[in-house]
């Protein structure tokens, strides 16, 4: 599946197969997520067309958890303790680079050979992976540049201020 429309059709069909009630807000959430390739924060989803003004953030979060339990949505964690969500479309391995400082998330395309090696490593350990999703946490270039401009605190400077 490659288009946003195909992603939306898939998500709606999973909801119907699970006999999940598909309200206008739930459909709007799925439509918003289907148009994104990287995980988005809860706040962005709650401000999407068809969602904002129709329910509160708590309802959006509960809906996303419902979708997660149905394996429609994937929760991507960041070190900033923010919840990011994306569709969990079958056949699409979603690999991401996630900045530990600003939370920026970038799609990471892995070579077919790398994906095959991961599957082979899992099989060698008698593990049958259903889906491969890789999250690489690090520091993005912008945050690295910001770090270089800021002076590092030293124990000596702190000790001198205390006396």
C-alpha positions as CSV (number, residue, x, y, z in Angstrom):
1,X,0.0,0.0,0.0
2,X,1.5,3.3,-1.0
3,X,-1.2,6.0,-1.1
4,X,-3.0,7.8,1.7
5,X,-6.3,6.6,0.3
6,X,-5.2,2.9,0.4
7,X,-4.0,3.4,4.0
8,X,-7.4,4.8,5.0
9,X,-9.3,2.0,3.2
10,X,-7.2,-0.5,5.0
11,X,-7.7,1.1,8.4
12,X,-11.5,1.4,7.9
13,X,-11.7,-2.3,6.8
14,X,-9.9,-3.4,10.0
15,X,-12.3,-1.4,12.1
16,X,-15.3,-3.0,10.3
17,X,-13.8,-6.5,10.7
18,X,-13.4,-5.8,14.4
19,X,-17.0,-4.6,14.5
20,X,-15.7,-1.3,15.8
21,X,-18.1,1.7,15.6
22,X,-16.7,4.1,13.1
23,X,-17.8,7.6,14.3
24,X,-17.0,10.8,12.3
25,X,-14.2,11.6,14.8
26,X,-12.6,8.1,14.5
27,X,-12.8,8.4,10.8
28,X,-11.2,11.8,10.9
29,X,-8.4,10.5,13.1
30,X,-7.7,7.7,10.7
31,X,-7.8,10.0,7.7
32,X,-5.3,12.4,9.4
33,X,-3.0,9.5,10.2
34,X,-3.3,8.0,6.7
35,X,-1.8,11.1,5.2
36,X,1.3,11.0,7.4
37,X,4.4,8.9,6.9
38,X,6.0,9.7,10.3
39,X,4.5,9.4,13.7
40,X,2.7,12.5,15.0
41,X,2.0,13.8,18.4
42,X,-1.3,13.5,20.2
43,X,-1.8,17.3,20.2
44,X,-1.5,17.4,16.4
45,X,-4.1,14.7,16.0
46,X,-6.5,16.4,18.3
47,X,-6.2,19.6,16.2
48,X,-6.9,17.8,12.9
49,X,-9.9,18.7,10.7
50,X,-13.0,16.8,11.9
51,X,-11.4,16.2,15.3
52,X,-10.8,19.7,16.8
53,X,-13.9,21.0,18.4
54,X,-15.7,17.6,18.3
55,X,-14.0,16.0,21.3
56,X,-11.3,16.6,23.9
57,X,-7.7,15.4,23.9
58,X,-8.6,12.6,26.4
59,X,-11.1,11.2,24.0
60,X,-8.6,11.3,21.1
61,X,-6.0,9.5,23.3
62,X,-8.6,6.8,24.3
63,X,-9.5,6.4,20.6
64,X,-5.8,6.0,19.7
65,X,-5.4,3.4,22.4
66,X,-8.4,1.5,21.1
67,X,-6.9,1.6,17.6
68,X,-3.5,0.4,19.1
69,X,-5.2,-2.5,20.8
70,X,-6.8,-3.4,17.4
71,X,-3.3,-3.2,15.8
72,X,-4.4,-0.3,13.5
73,X,-2.1,2.3,15.1
74,X,1.4,2.0,16.4
75,X,2.6,4.0,19.4
76,X,6.1,5.3,19.0
77,X,7.8,6.4,22.2
78,X,10.3,9.2,22.6
79,X,12.6,10.0,25.4
80,X,10.6,13.2,25.9
81,X,7.7,11.1,27.2
82,X,5.5,12.3,24.4
83,X,3.2,9.9,22.6
84,X,3.6,9.7,18.8
85,X,1.2,7.7,16.7
86,X,1.2,6.3,13.1
87,X,-0.8,3.8,11.2
88,X,0.4,0.2,11.5
89,X,-0.1,-0.8,7.9
90,X,0.8,-4.4,7.1
91,X,3.6,-4.9,4.6
92,X,5.2,-1.6,5.5
93,X,8.2,-1.6,7.7
94,X,8.3,1.7,9.5
95,X,11.7,2.6,10.7
96,X,12.4,5.9,12.3
97,X,15.2,8.1,13.6
98,X,14.0,9.9,16.7
99,X,15.9,12.8,18.3
100,X,16.2,12.4,22.1
101,X,16.3,16.1,22.6
102,X,13.6,17.7,20.4
103,X,11.5,14.6,19.6
104,X,11.9,15.1,15.8
105,X,11.0,11.9,13.9
106,X,12.4,11.1,10.5
107,X,11.6,8.1,8.3
108,X,14.5,5.8,7.9
109,X,14.6,3.6,4.8
110,X,16.5,0.4,5.3
111,X,18.0,-1.6,2.5
112,X,16.2,-4.8,1.7
113,X,19.4,-6.7,2.6
114,X,19.3,-5.1,6.1
115,X,15.7,-6.0,6.6
116,X,16.4,-9.6,5.5
117,X,19.4,-9.8,7.9
118,X,17.1,-8.8,10.8
119,X,14.6,-11.4,9.8
120,X,17.3,-14.0,9.5
121,X,18.7,-13.1,13.0
122,X,15.3,-13.5,14.5
123,X,14.8,-16.8,12.8
124,X,18.2,-18.0,14.0
125,X,16.9,-17.4,17.5
126,X,13.7,-19.3,16.7
127,X,11.7,-16.1,16.7
128,X,9.0,-15.5,14.1
129,X,8.6,-11.8,13.5
130,X,5.3,-10.6,12.3
131,X,6.4,-7.1,11.6
132,X,9.6,-5.2,11.7
133,X,9.7,-1.7,13.1
134,X,13.0,-0.1,14.0
135,X,13.4,3.0,16.2
136,X,16.9,4.5,16.4
137,X,17.2,7.1,19.1
138,X,19.9,9.7,18.9
139,X,20.4,13.5,18.5
140,X,19.5,15.3,15.3
141,X,21.9,17.7,13.6
142,X,20.0,20.8,14.8
143,X,20.3,19.7,18.4
144,X,23.9,18.8,18.0
145,X,24.6,22.3,16.6
146,X,22.8,23.9,19.5
147,X,24.8,21.8,21.9
148,X,28.1,23.0,20.4
149,X,27.0,26.7,20.9
150,X,26.2,26.2,24.6
151,X,29.0,26.1,27.1
152,X,29.2,22.9,29.0
153,X,28.7,23.2,32.8
154,X,31.8,22.2,34.7
155,X,32.1,21.0,38.3
156,X,34.8,23.6,38.9
157,X,32.5,26.5,37.9
158,X,29.7,25.2,40.1
159,X,32.1,24.8,43.0
160,X,33.4,28.3,42.6
161,X,29.9,29.8,42.6
162,X,29.1,28.0,45.8
163,X,32.0,29.6,47.7
